[in-house]
Amino acid sequence: MLYLDHAATTPVRDEVVEAMLPYLRERFGNPSSHHTVGERAAAALADARARVAAIVGMRAGDILFTSGGTEANNLAIKGVAVARTIARGAPVHVVTTPIEHESVLASCDHLRRVHGAEITHVPVSSTGIVDPDDIAGALREDTAIVAIGYANNEIGTVQPVGGIAAVTRAARVPLHLDAVQAAGWLPLAGTGADAIAVAGHKVGAPQGTGILAIRGRIPLEPLLHGGGQERDRRSGTENVAGAVGFATALELAEREREESAARVGALCRALIGRVLERVPEARLTGDPVHRLPGTASFVFPGVSGEAVLLELERRGVVSSSGSACAAGSDEPSHVLLACGIAPEIAQTAVRFTLGHAAPDDLPLVADAVAASVAAVHAGG
């Protein structure tokens, strides 16, 4: 079996398991406990926090350990907007785009429904690119936060975050980057963002781990209340083993990032070229240049994307139709619709996402794609 759905999740790395094991067994203490066992756990947590901070380019105190990217996005968007709402005594304004991950869009919708926030969805190009000038035009005095995906989880388009950050910085509006797909492929430091979400299971750490890196000067209303952990920004007994595993995985991914991006990028470009050659009706989705190194996403007009996926799996290739969070939905991708793709075409989407250890014979996958599309045509 060839697993090409790394955007959904990645296997936990051996080094990560080894780093976590002591904190699941003999060093199991609660970091809030004031005795030797607890203090050892607290020291491990502090070390993990500092290691993550070095990679994202923030201070250790800016790192909040979460249960993953969804919680991190919720905490950043709701937390900043609600804190601003409380300070103003009136509803606020939030800027995002229509192609964001469901955790971003649903957080914005919650703010609209529950807190009266006004949400502006800045349009994107046909390849999913956000124009920083459109962000600038959307900003207002009451804008609490701008929430943008660093790289899109379905089509792989990478946003001009430097230009977007320049606009938000000039307007003194916090910028939150959903970097869940970007981690391990793109630099996390130096983006100009005020908040960054990362999920552990995209970089070789266990599912249920992640971080929100958010600058300490930004007011943040917690989602979880209780014991005041994580500087009173995210209460709950910390997952020490998970934090250690996350830090280890992120360090490994960052260490390998440039080499992996170059190698996997070349393999992915070859795969894209061969698919477009073997299946003439296929269309690449996302930006052809500004895209994640390991993402190849297509639509195949005239066939069912789900049927193609089943045929591919019969041939030993595991991939997806888009976001794992929308798996099983009959609705066309909101990302593709926002890029101007017709609903009946959007429902033919297939996405291949590669890991850092992608095999060199990857272009042969295109032969399986061609055979699968032909089989669906024949059966239809």
MARTORTOR-253592 format. One record per residue (C-alpha): residue in three letters; x, y, z. Coordinates in steps of 0.001 Angstrom, whole numbers, plus 500000, padded with zeros to 6 digits. Layout:
BEGIN
AlaXYZ;...
This chain:
BEGIN
Met500000500000500000;Leu501209503496499123;Tyr499833506051501588;Leu499435509478499963;Asp497158511202502484;His499716512855504755;Ala497674516076504857;Ala495092514074506827;Thr497591512571509263;Thr501113511188509419;Pro502568508189511277;Val504193508906514619;Arg507968508892514272;Asp510038506392516235;Glu512110509176517771;Val508936510805519032;Val507690507624520676;Glu511058507157522392;Ala511033510737523660;Met507506510364525050;Leu507793506988526770;Pro509534508168529972;Tyr506704510655530568;Leu504096507934530174;Arg505833505677532702;Glu508321506696535382;Arg508116510511534842;Phe504336510665534900;Gly503946513595537310;Asn501443516416537156;Pro503452519569536348;Ser501295521595538742;Ser502252519406541718;His504784520895544129;His506929517854544759;Thr509860516208543004;Val507790514092540606;Gly505689517091539578;Glu508693519371539267;Arg510383516938536866;Ala507280516982534700;Ala507173520782534876;Ala510802520970533784;Ala510102518725530777;Leu507110520874529846;Ala509162524058530091;Asp511894522528527944;Ala509366521474525279;Arg507862524965525315;Ala511258526601524781;Arg512138524219521936;Val508883524964520122;Ala509286528706520679;Ala512687528654519004;Ile511170527151515862;Val508172529487515572;Gly510215532570516453;Met508379533562519619;Arg509014533541523369;Ala508516530431525457;Gly505663532128527310;Asp503842532613524000;Ile503468528849523451;Leu500189527254524549;Phe499926523481524236;Thr496554522399522820;Ser494801519244521662;Gly495549520065518016;Gly494978522536515221;Thr491218522789515638;Glu491481523863519257;Ala494334526230518439;Asn492323527936515690;Asn489265528174517931;Leu491284529614520794;Ala493022532203518637;Ile489963533435516757;Lys487348533246519507;Gly489774534182522266;Val491048537351520607;Ala487655538422519262;Val485790537852522541;Ala488486539665524529;Arg488167542616522155;Thr484361542452522363;Ile484547542631526158;Ala486997545549526032;Arg484871547493523511;Gly481539546618525018;Ala480283546043521486;Pro480531543409518725;Val483660543287516622;His484680542565513042;Val486728539561511836;Val488409539073508460;Thr489034535680506885;Thr488578533963503485;Pro486052531438502148;Ile488706528733501645;Glu489736528269505260;His489657525057507278;Glu486326524297508912;Ser487718525118512364;Val488386528689511196;Leu485090529150509381;Ala483040527592512188;Ser484804529737514803;Cys483928532841512820;Asp480339531688512452;His480141531101516217;Leu481296534662516813;Arg478618535910514421;Arg475815533882515985;Val476714534184519658;His478616537462519955;Gly477166539508517087;Ala480477539756515230;Glu480512540818511600;Ile482572538525509376;Thr484177539570506102;His485238536780503737;Val487869538262501439;Pro487701536626497979;Val490493534509496511;Ser491751534045492958;Ser490942531022490823;Thr494068529388492244;Gly493223530250495850;Ile495528533236496344;Val494556536056498710;Asp495491539570497578;Pro496970541573500494;Asp495309544692499045;Asp491927543021499540;Ile492829542381503160;Ala493783546041503533;Gly490469547105502029;Ala488531544921504449;Leu490129546232507659;Arg488177548562509918;Glu488592550282513253;Asp486683547458514934;Thr488533544581513240;Ala489646542277516047;Ile491651539705514071;Val492546538489510578;Ala492597534689510270;Ile494286533169507216;Gly495596529716506312;Tyr499334529807505596;Ala498792526959503116;Asn495438525495502117;Asn494686521988503323;Glu492863520892500160;Ile494637522505497200;Gly498003523315498775;Thr498072526986497758;Val500555529013499823;Gln499518532544500704;Pro501690535696500472;Val501898535909504248;Gly504629538532504211;Gly502427540954502320;Ile499398540140504448;Ala501402540616507663;Ala502672544000506452;Val499077545129505954;Thr497822543903509337;Arg500875545233511160;Ala500358548709509674;Ala496732548637510820;Arg497656547221514276;Val495347544249513778;Pro496496540814515014;Leu497159538231512282;His496463534568512995;Leu497994531981510677;Asp496565528476510480;Ala499910526781509789;Val498692523211510282;Gln499538522184506711;Ala502559524468506392;Ala504521523081509355;Gly507412520947508205;Trp507318522409504686;Leu507497526186505171;Pro509327528361507730;Leu507236529182510797;Ala509509531943512105;Gly509628535343510454;Thr506118535272509022;Gly505044538421510829;Ala502069536615512363;Asp500893537348515889;Ala499406533869516365;Ile500202530516514733;Ala498377527187514988;Val500181523862514448;Ala498908520287514813;Gly501245517529515973;His499832514732513847;Lys500821516535510633;Val504525516444511568;Gly504981512997513102;Ala503650513566516632;Pro500552511826518029;Gln497031512921517219;Gly495638515090519997;Thr498729517308520280;Gly499349520814518996;Ile500126524403519871;Leu498867527910519592;Ala501757530342519573;Ile500327533769520400;Arg502200536839521509;Gly501710537557525193;Arg500744541201524618;Ile497536540170522819;Pro494477539918525111;Leu492984536423524913;Glu489782535176526534;Pro490235531458527402;Leu487951528780526018;Leu488733526489528960;His488524527707532549;Gly489739526002535671;Gly493179525601537167;Gly494845528447535284;Gln497429526363533438;Glu499230527755530378;Arg499387531221531960;Asp495634531118532543;Arg495025530973528787;Arg494214527258528540;Ser493255525495531756;Gly493593521752532212;Thr496342519385533303;Glu498986519532530603;Asn499773516535528414;Val503480516432529249;Ala504265513387527117;Gly502339514940524230;Ala504199518226524582;Val507562516451524596;Gly506526514409521564;Phe505279517481519746;Ala508509519397520368;Thr510592516464519198;Ala508547515996516030;Leu508600519697515178;Glu512375519865515684;Leu512898516881513374;Ala510571518318510748;Glu512297521688510877;Arg515734520098510674;Glu514714518186507535;Arg512479520869506060;Glu514591522397503304;Glu515995519099502045;Ser512610517380502177;Ala510831520258500459;Ala513305520177497579;Arg513222516400497112;Val509487515921497609;Gly508723518999495537;Ala510567517528492566;Leu508728514212492964;Cys505385515960493247;Arg505972518089490153;Ala506824514939488216;Leu503636513305489478;Ile501553516319488457;Gly503089516396484990;Arg502531512709484401;Val498910512780485622;Leu498115515700483313;Glu499825513816480461;Arg498123510465481087;Val494667511887481856;Pro494088514774479412;Glu490810515848481017;Ala492449516224484440;Arg492850519736485865;Leu495314520746488563;Thr493676522726491375;Gly495461525325493450;Asp498284527599492414;Pro500744525918490028;Val503723527756491534;His502844528899495054;Arg501894525517496507;Leu503075523107499163;Pro505868520828497931;Gly503940517640498682;Thr500407518459497507;Ala498998517413494118;Ser495262518052493828;Phe493128517451490746;Val489598517404489436;Phe488579514819486847;Pro485507516159485008;Gly483057513483484013;Val483836510959486740;Ser483056510583490437;Gly485996511510492635;Glu484904508994495267;Ala484765506248492620;Val488290507123491498;Leu489478506924495112;Leu488010503426495461;Glu489699502305492236;Leu493000503762493405;Glu492781501909496704;Arg492148498663494801;Arg495452499398493064;Gly497262500019496362;Val497169503829496427;Val495485505565499392;Ser494525509200498860;Ser491533511471499558;Ser489027513812497993;Gly490041516758500179;Ser489868517678503844;Ala489708514727506225;Cys487392516843508403;Ala484800516773505600;Ala485137513071504785;Gly481832511415503991;Ser480133514675502991;Asp478218514708499705;Glu478663518466499409;Pro481255519820496951;Ser484368521347498486;His483829524901499711;Val487447525578498777;Leu486965524618495139;Leu483663526486494934;Ala485361529642496257;Cys487980529253493500;Gly485199529374490913;Ile484999525663490122;Ala481502524441489289;Pro479866522155491873;Glu479671519158489536;Ile483392519506488781;Ala484321520088492424;Gln482769516719493302;Thr485393514980491126;Ala488306516132493316;Val491178513834494293;Arg494088514958496472;Phe497504513312496851;Thr499635514546499756;Leu503154513279500269;Gly505213512834503407;His508882513617503924;Ala509786509988503142;Ala507934509812499820;Pro509373507045497566;Asp511301507938494424;Asp509028505911492106;Leu506081508193492818;Pro505427509158489171;Leu504239505565488660;Val501193506554490690;Ala500031508440487607;Asp499614505105485839;Ala497278503989488631;Val495370507272488311;Ala494952506818484569;Ala493796503216485019;Ser491380504224487791;Val489817507050485797;Ala489473504720482790;Ala487835502060484968;Val485307504570486326;His484536505764482802;Ala484048502160481672;Gly481785501366484604;Gly479776504552484321;
